[in-house]
Amino acid sequence: MNIIILRLRYSLKLSQNDMALILGISRSTLIRIERGDISPKADIITKLSILSG
């Protein structure tokens, strides 16, 4: 899951700050999700699915 989120962010050409703002989370939380330290909550997954189309 973390690689998918990272690839999505790269494909949208977003910085970590911008992606975190869109998702409504802190940059540090996004970093932890991208590294696989934590799993995103359901609302974040929903927002990611909308972003990815």
C-alpha positions, 0 to 999 in steps of 0.5 A: 500500500505504501508504494502505491501511495508514493507512486500516486503522489509522484504521478500527481507531481505533488510534494509531501506537504501538498499531498498531506494538505489534500488528505487532511493529515500532517506531513509527518503522518504522510511520511509514516504512511509512505514508509509503511510504518502505519496504515492509512485510515479508511477516510484517507484511503477514500480520499486516495481513491478519489485522487487516483480516479 
